């Protein structure tokens, strides 16, 4: 399984993934940290994405993803991160660290991490 960050989910839905991202994502099942659902809602409310995560076809696509919970272990792994970012990105990265599920992200801070397992 792969852990997709919010922007990768948005680009996957919009059909604007890079060739490398398409290659990486074609090899495994997809999951998202539960915080991604909140981020998608906030992006929609702020008008930064037009797709409503509660309406089809976006809602149907989201229902196909594994939702990775924010557990005590995920929160503990926040202490192990080797970067500072916004809380949602830290929780997404900590989810990968806690579960060992490789993260797919475009975020430079997350990609520079030496501790977060990344899909490449």
C-alpha positions in Angstrom: 0.0 0.0 0.0 1.0 3.6 -0.6 0.1 6.6 1.6 -0.9 9.6 -0.6 -0.6 13.1 0.6 -3.4 15.6 -0.1 -1.9 17.2 -3.3 -1.2 13.8 -4.8 -4.9 12.8 -4.3 -6.0 16.1 -5.9 -3.7 15.6 -8.9 -4.7 11.9 -9.2 -8.4 12.9 -9.4 -7.7 15.8 -11.8 -5.6 13.5 -14.1 -2.5 15.7 -13.7 0.0 13.3 -12.2 3.5 13.2 -13.5 4.7 10.2 -15.3 6.8 9.1 -12.3 3.8 9.5 -10.0 1.6 7.4 -12.4 4.3 4.7 -12.4 4.6 4.7 -8.6 0.9 4.7 -8.0 0.2 1.9 -10.6 2.2 -0.6 -8.5 0.2 -0.7 -5.3 -3.1 0.0 -3.5 -3.7 3.5 -2.2 -4.4 4.8 1.3 -4.6 8.2 2.9 -4.1 9.5 6.4 -7.5 10.5 7.9 -6.3 14.1 8.1 -6.3 14.2 4.2 -10.1 14.0 4.3 -10.1 17.2 6.5 -7.6 18.9 4.2 -9.7 18.1 1.1 -12.8 19.6 2.8 -10.8 22.7 3.8 -9.4 23.1 0.2 -13.0 22.9 -1.2 -14.4 25.4 1.4 -11.6 27.8 0.5 -12.3 27.4 -3.2 -8.8 26.0 -3.9 -10.3 22.9 -5.4 -13.7 22.8 -7.2 -14.4 19.2 -6.6 -16.6 18.6 -3.6 -15.2 15.6 -1.6 -18.8 14.7 -0.5 -20.2 14.5 -4.1 -19.6 11.9 -6.8 -17.4 11.2 -8.6 -14.9 12.5 -6.0 -16.7 10.9 -3.1 -16.8 7.6 -4.9 -13.1 7.7 -5.7 -12.3 8.6 -2.0 -14.4 5.6 -0.9 -12.0 3.3 -2.7 -9.0 4.4 -0.6 -7.9 2.9 2.7 -8.3 5.5 5.4 -5.3 5.3 7.8 -6.3 6.4 11.3 -4.5 8.9 13.4 -3.5 6.6 16.3 -1.4 7.1 19.4 1.5 5.6 17.5 1.2 8.1 14.7 1.2 10.9 17.3 4.3 9.4 19.0 6.0 9.3 15.6 5.7 13.1 15.3 8.6 13.3 17.7 10.8 11.3 15.3 10.3 13.6 12.3 13.4 15.3 11.0 11.6 18.4 9.7 9.0 21.0 10.7 5.9 21.7 8.6 2.2 22.3 8.9 0.4 19.9 11.3 -1.4 18.1 8.6 1.8 17.3 6.6 3.5 16.2 9.8 0.6 13.8 10.6 0.6 12.5 7.0 4.4 11.8 7.3 4.1 10.4 10.8 1.4 8.0 9.5 3.9 6.6 7.0 6.6 6.4 9.7 4.3 4.6 12.2 2.9 2.1 9.6 5.9 1.7 7.4 3.7 2.5 4.4 5.6 4.5 1.8 4.5 8.1 1.3 3.8 9.6 -2.1 4.3 13.4 -2.0 5.4 16.4 -4.0 6.3 18.3 -0.8 10.0 19.1 -0.7 10.3 19.1 3.1 8.7 15.7 3.3 10.8 14.3 0.3 14.0 15.5 2.0 13.2 13.5 5.2 15.7 10.8 6.1 13.2 9.0 8.4 9.9 8.9 6.5 9.6 6.0 4.1 9.1 7.4 0.6 7.8 5.9 -2.6 10.3 6.7 -5.4 
